[in-house]
Amino acid sequence: MKKIIYTLLAASALFLGSCKKDNDNNPDNGNGKDTYQPFTAGSEWKYRTEVDLGEGGLIADTSVSTMTAQTKTINNKKFYVTKTVDNEGTEETYLGLNNSVYSTIIHDEVTGMDLEFAYLNETKAVNESWETLFTIEDPDGDIQARLKTTIKEKGTSKTVLGKNYSNVIHTRVETGFKVNNNWVTISYLDFYIAKGVGMIATYGTVQDEQVSKTELMSYNIK
């Protein structure tokens, strides 16, 4: 189970999801500049990520995500395609805005599952939450799991790597498992998303210990 926790956490923190269930490939004319995730083709975000999984020490990397002019339909929802380049190569990342819910698709290498990771619903009030439930197949018995997203702050400001951002929403996504009919939170990610910019930072915690952080170094919105 520990590998599952770390895989979900690292994958979501890095925003590096690849999904094989695509059935559409069309240009899109939306730009999303008035939203919490711009979608204009050519827009670019550069991040620095540090992950400490307790196995081999600290892993540090930088990545550059560039929005393309393509979209894909996944599970009947529209996702915008970005190309993300880091030290390991280039991957496609899918970001969606459907019914006011911002999400990404992550592929969990341990479980082989493609998960929609909803990290923001701007219509929700502070302290409101929503859940995504799923089942993880395991040789020792299926595991009931959930992603629970809570709005922690709205309309705040946040300084990341010396730069101050306004109109920021802070959300927390908890990864939990059902144990003896009770939900137990194992890890969570704190997201900070700035209007007109996108994700400016995420901080990942496992069992009350911070194990990852991803922070925006620079950006260029077209």
VMD Tcl script that draws the C-alpha trace (Angstrom):
set ca {
  {0.00 0.00 0.00}
  {2.93 2.34 0.67}
  {3.93 2.27 -2.99}
  {0.38 3.17 -4.01}
  {0.37 6.18 -1.70}
  {3.71 7.46 -2.95}
  {2.81 6.89 -6.59}
  {-0.44 8.86 -6.30}
  {1.27 11.65 -4.42}
  {4.29 11.99 -6.70}
  {2.23 11.74 -9.88}
  {-0.25 14.39 -8.82}
  {2.42 16.71 -7.45}
  {4.33 16.62 -10.73}
  {1.17 16.90 -12.84}
  {2.69 14.28 -15.12}
  {-0.19 12.10 -16.17}
  {-0.43 10.06 -19.33}
  {-3.74 8.53 -20.30}
  {-4.39 5.99 -23.05}
  {-8.18 6.42 -23.19}
  {-8.38 9.21 -25.74}
  {-10.79 9.34 -28.64}
  {-10.62 12.92 -29.89}
  {-7.92 15.21 -31.18}
  {-9.25 18.62 -32.15}
  {-8.02 22.21 -32.03}
  {-9.69 24.44 -29.44}
  {-10.34 28.18 -29.56}
  {-10.85 28.81 -25.83}
  {-8.20 30.61 -23.82}
  {-9.28 30.40 -20.18}
  {-7.52 33.67 -19.27}
  {-10.37 34.59 -16.90}
  {-10.21 31.20 -15.23}
  {-7.79 29.53 -12.85}
  {-6.10 27.67 -15.73}
  {-5.28 29.46 -19.00}
  {-5.50 27.25 -22.08}
  {-4.04 29.43 -24.83}
  {-1.70 27.55 -27.13}
  {1.94 28.41 -26.53}
  {1.46 29.38 -22.88}
  {4.31 28.05 -20.77}
  {4.97 27.26 -17.10}
  {8.32 26.33 -15.57}
  {8.31 24.45 -12.26}
  {10.86 23.23 -9.75}
  {9.92 20.02 -7.96}
  {11.52 18.30 -4.98}
  {10.35 14.84 -3.91}
  {11.66 12.88 -0.94}
  {10.25 9.34 -0.92}
  {12.65 8.12 1.73}
  {14.31 5.79 -0.76}
  {17.53 7.24 -2.11}
  {17.20 10.75 -0.77}
  {15.90 13.93 -2.33}
  {14.97 14.07 -6.00}
  {15.02 17.54 -7.56}
  {13.94 18.40 -11.08}
  {12.67 21.24 -13.22}
  {9.94 20.86 -15.80}
  {8.44 23.03 -18.50}
  {4.81 22.60 -19.52}
  {3.65 24.12 -22.79}
  {-0.02 24.28 -23.77}
  {-0.73 22.93 -27.24}
  {-3.66 23.70 -29.54}
  {-5.08 20.21 -29.07}
  {-7.83 18.80 -26.90}
  {-8.82 15.24 -26.10}
  {-12.10 13.77 -24.94}
  {-11.58 11.41 -22.00}
  {-14.56 9.76 -20.30}
  {-16.85 12.20 -22.14}
  {-15.00 15.22 -20.75}
  {-12.84 17.76 -22.56}
  {-9.16 17.99 -21.63}
  {-6.50 20.34 -22.94}
  {-3.17 18.82 -23.96}
  {0.13 20.14 -22.65}
  {3.62 18.89 -23.41}
  {5.66 18.54 -20.23}
  {9.44 18.21 -20.49}
  {11.71 17.25 -17.60}
  {14.93 15.31 -17.07}
  {13.20 12.05 -18.00}
  {11.85 13.23 -21.34}
  {8.56 14.52 -22.72}
  {5.04 13.48 -21.74}
  {1.54 14.64 -22.53}
  {-0.39 16.13 -19.63}
  {-4.17 16.55 -19.72}
  {-5.87 19.45 -17.93}
  {-9.65 19.80 -17.86}
  {-12.27 22.37 -16.91}
  {-15.69 20.71 -16.88}
  {-18.71 22.08 -15.01}
  {-16.45 24.40 -12.98}
  {-14.22 21.48 -11.91}
  {-10.51 21.68 -12.72}
  {-8.83 18.31 -13.01}
  {-5.95 16.37 -14.51}
  {-5.61 12.74 -15.59}
  {-2.89 10.75 -13.83}
  {-1.73 7.24 -14.64}
  {-0.77 5.21 -11.57}
  {2.04 2.87 -12.62}
  {1.49 0.65 -9.57}
  {-2.21 -0.01 -10.09}
  {-2.33 0.53 -13.85}
  {-5.29 2.86 -13.33}
  {-6.07 6.15 -15.03}
  {-7.54 8.53 -12.44}
  {-9.21 11.89 -12.86}
  {-7.65 14.05 -10.17}
  {-10.03 16.95 -9.36}
  {-8.11 19.69 -7.58}
  {-10.42 22.73 -7.77}
  {-14.09 23.67 -8.03}
  {-14.24 27.46 -7.97}
  {-17.99 27.48 -7.21}
  {-17.45 25.80 -3.83}
  {-17.23 27.89 -0.67}
  {-14.43 27.75 1.89}
  {-14.56 24.46 3.84}
  {-16.79 22.77 1.25}
  {-15.61 19.35 0.00}
  {-16.34 16.75 -2.67}
  {-15.11 13.20 -3.23}
  {-13.99 10.79 -5.94}
  {-14.30 7.12 -4.98}
  {-12.47 4.23 -6.64}
  {-11.30 0.67 -6.01}
  {-7.68 -0.50 -6.17}
  {-7.16 -4.17 -6.99}
  {-4.63 -5.80 -4.68}
  {-3.55 -9.47 -4.31}
  {-4.43 -9.30 -0.63}
  {-7.91 -7.95 -1.34}
  {-9.41 -4.94 -3.10}
  {-8.81 -1.57 -1.44}
  {-11.53 1.06 -1.27}
  {-9.99 4.49 -1.82}
  {-11.05 8.08 -2.27}
  {-9.76 11.50 -3.22}
  {-11.40 14.21 -1.10}
  {-10.95 17.83 -2.17}
  {-11.63 20.71 0.23}
  {-11.56 24.45 -0.41}
  {-9.27 25.85 2.29}
  {-8.96 29.52 1.25}
  {-10.31 31.81 -1.49}
  {-9.28 35.26 -2.66}
  {-6.00 35.14 -0.82}
  {-2.42 35.98 -1.82}
  {0.58 33.67 -1.90}
  {4.31 34.28 -2.31}
  {6.18 31.57 -4.23}
  {9.91 31.78 -4.85}
  {9.88 35.51 -4.11}
  {6.92 36.41 -6.34}
  {3.54 37.41 -4.88}
  {0.34 36.19 -6.53}
  {-3.18 37.51 -5.89}
  {-6.64 35.97 -6.40}
  {-5.37 32.62 -5.15}
  {-7.48 29.61 -4.16}
  {-5.96 27.08 -1.79}
  {-7.34 23.54 -1.95}
  {-6.40 20.31 -0.21}
  {-6.76 16.90 -1.86}
  {-6.68 14.00 0.60}
  {-5.88 10.41 -0.38}
  {-7.76 8.06 1.92}
  {-8.40 4.35 2.32}
  {-11.23 2.55 4.03}
  {-10.07 0.55 7.06}
  {-12.69 -1.34 9.10}
  {-15.44 0.76 7.48}
  {-13.70 4.01 8.45}
  {-11.92 6.40 6.09}
  {-8.28 6.96 7.01}
  {-6.34 9.81 5.38}
  {-2.82 8.72 4.46}
  {-1.59 11.64 2.36}
  {-2.69 15.00 1.08}
  {-1.68 17.68 -1.40}
  {-2.13 21.40 -0.84}
  {-2.70 23.23 -4.12}
  {-2.35 26.97 -4.67}
  {-3.94 28.19 -7.92}
  {-3.84 31.82 -9.09}
  {-6.50 33.27 -11.37}
  {-5.19 33.87 -14.86}
  {-1.96 32.01 -14.08}
  {-2.76 28.42 -13.07}
  {-1.07 26.27 -10.47}
  {1.62 28.20 -8.62}
  {2.53 25.60 -5.95}
  {1.70 22.21 -4.47}
  {2.96 20.72 -1.23}
  {2.60 17.00 -0.56}
  {2.37 15.40 2.87}
  {2.43 11.72 3.83}
  {1.64 10.73 7.41}
  {2.21 14.31 8.64}
  {5.59 14.65 6.89}
  {6.10 16.88 3.86}
  {7.59 14.77 1.09}
  {7.18 16.92 -2.01}
  {6.84 20.45 -3.26}
  {6.32 21.88 -6.71}
  {6.73 25.63 -7.16}
  {6.30 27.93 -10.16}
  {9.56 29.48 -11.29}
  {8.26 31.48 -14.25}
  {5.38 31.58 -16.71}
  {4.30 33.17 -19.98}
  {0.57 33.33 -20.77}
  {-0.15 33.93 -24.45}
}
mol new
graphics top color blue
foreach p $ca { graphics top sphere $p radius 0.5 }
foreach p [lrange $ca 0 end-1] q [lrange $ca 1 end] { graphics top cylinder $p $q radius 0.2 }
display resetview
